[in-house]
């Protein structure tokens, strides 16, 4: 029974790592809170009732997978157009469905928006390779 539980934990961790790799490959912002929510979601999917993604577990996961926090610079890369299309066609209509058009405002250049936007993301740790070139895992 204990081997089955360990296998489920490994499944949840592998699923989390694949999800993280996918998010990073699409240049999507990935925070500790996102990682924690996904870890708990995968644990539930793999029926690991005793698992809770604590800060300690998350720190150990990041260390095992060479993940660290880094400054997020939005100008460095763009989001995949398929992600934008999915958001605009599937997600956004559900969000605005309960509001009149006159009650929807663009606030992306306000101080409130600026202060709410995370300025760090989780990413793979950069390491030196033979010949002095940098390698970025993922």
C-alpha positions as CSV (number, residue, x, y, z in Angstrom):
1,X,0.0,0.0,0.0
2,X,2.8,2.4,0.8
3,X,4.4,1.7,-2.6
4,X,1.2,2.7,-4.3
5,X,1.1,6.0,-2.4
6,X,4.7,6.7,-3.3
7,X,3.9,5.9,-6.9
8,X,1.0,8.4,-6.9
9,X,3.2,11.1,-5.4
10,X,5.8,10.5,-8.1
11,X,3.0,10.7,-10.7
12,X,1.8,14.0,-9.2
13,X,5.4,15.4,-9.1
14,X,6.1,14.3,-12.7
15,X,2.8,15.8,-13.9
16,X,3.7,19.0,-12.1
17,X,7.2,19.1,-13.6
18,X,5.7,18.6,-17.1
19,X,3.2,21.3,-16.5
20,X,5.9,23.7,-15.3
21,X,8.1,22.9,-18.4
22,X,5.1,23.5,-20.7
23,X,4.3,26.9,-19.0
24,X,8.0,28.0,-19.3
25,X,8.2,26.9,-22.9
26,X,5.3,29.2,-23.6
27,X,6.9,32.0,-21.6
28,X,4.0,32.2,-19.2
29,X,4.4,33.7,-15.8
30,X,4.8,30.9,-13.2
31,X,4.7,31.8,-9.5
32,X,5.0,29.7,-6.3
33,X,1.2,30.1,-5.8
34,X,0.5,28.7,-9.3
35,X,3.0,25.8,-8.7
36,X,1.3,25.1,-5.3
37,X,-2.2,25.1,-6.8
38,X,-1.2,22.8,-9.7
39,X,0.6,20.4,-7.3
40,X,-2.5,20.1,-5.1
41,X,-4.6,19.6,-8.3
42,X,-2.4,16.8,-9.5
43,X,-2.3,15.2,-6.1
44,X,-6.1,15.2,-6.1
45,X,-6.2,13.8,-9.6
46,X,-3.8,10.9,-8.6
47,X,-5.9,10.4,-5.4
48,X,-3.1,11.3,-3.0
49,X,-5.4,12.4,-0.1
50,X,-2.6,12.9,2.4
51,X,-0.6,15.2,0.1
52,X,-0.6,19.0,0.7
53,X,1.8,21.2,-1.2
54,X,3.4,23.0,1.7
55,X,6.1,25.7,1.4
56,X,8.7,23.1,2.5
57,X,7.6,20.6,-0.1
58,X,7.6,23.3,-2.8
59,X,11.1,24.4,-1.8
60,X,12.4,20.8,-2.0
61,X,10.6,20.3,-5.4
62,X,12.3,23.4,-6.8
63,X,15.7,22.3,-5.5
64,X,15.3,18.8,-7.0
65,X,14.3,20.2,-10.4
66,X,16.8,23.1,-10.5
67,X,14.0,25.7,-10.4
68,X,14.6,29.2,-9.0
69,X,12.9,32.6,-8.9
70,X,14.0,35.2,-11.4
71,X,13.0,38.7,-12.5
72,X,10.2,38.7,-15.1
73,X,10.7,41.0,-18.0
74,X,7.7,41.0,-20.3
75,X,9.6,42.5,-23.2
76,X,11.9,39.5,-23.4
77,X,9.4,37.3,-25.1
78,X,5.9,37.1,-26.2
79,X,3.0,34.8,-25.3
80,X,2.1,32.1,-27.9
81,X,-0.7,33.3,-30.1
82,X,-2.7,30.1,-29.6
83,X,-2.8,30.9,-25.8
84,X,-4.1,34.4,-26.6
85,X,-6.7,33.0,-29.0
86,X,-7.8,30.4,-26.4
87,X,-8.1,33.2,-23.8
88,X,-10.1,35.5,-26.1
89,X,-12.4,32.8,-27.4
90,X,-13.0,30.6,-24.4
91,X,-12.0,32.3,-21.1
92,X,-12.7,36.0,-21.6
93,X,-16.4,35.6,-22.8
94,X,-17.1,33.7,-19.6
95,X,-15.6,36.4,-17.4
96,X,-17.4,39.3,-19.0
97,X,-20.7,37.5,-19.5
98,X,-22.1,38.8,-16.2
99,X,-21.2,42.5,-16.8
100,X,-22.6,45.3,-19.0
101,X,-20.1,46.6,-21.5
102,X,-20.4,50.1,-19.8
103,X,-18.9,48.5,-16.6
104,X,-15.8,47.1,-18.2
105,X,-12.6,49.2,-18.1
106,X,-9.0,48.9,-19.2
107,X,-6.7,49.4,-16.2
108,X,-3.4,48.1,-17.5
109,X,-1.6,51.4,-17.0
110,X,-2.8,52.3,-13.6
111,X,-0.8,52.1,-10.4
112,X,-3.2,49.4,-9.1
113,X,-2.4,47.1,-12.1
114,X,1.3,47.8,-11.8
115,X,1.3,46.9,-8.1
116,X,-0.6,43.7,-8.7
117,X,1.5,42.3,-11.5
118,X,4.2,39.9,-10.2
119,X,7.7,40.9,-11.2
120,X,9.2,37.4,-10.6
121,X,8.6,34.1,-12.2
122,X,9.9,30.6,-11.5
123,X,12.4,29.3,-14.2
124,X,15.0,26.7,-14.7
125,X,18.4,27.5,-13.1
126,X,21.0,28.6,-15.6
127,X,24.3,26.6,-15.4
128,X,27.6,26.9,-17.1
129,X,28.5,24.2,-19.7
130,X,31.8,23.1,-21.1
131,X,33.2,25.9,-23.3
132,X,31.7,28.6,-21.1
133,X,28.3,28.7,-22.8
134,X,25.2,29.0,-20.8
135,X,22.6,26.3,-20.8
136,X,19.0,26.8,-19.7
137,X,17.2,23.6,-18.7
138,X,13.8,23.6,-20.4
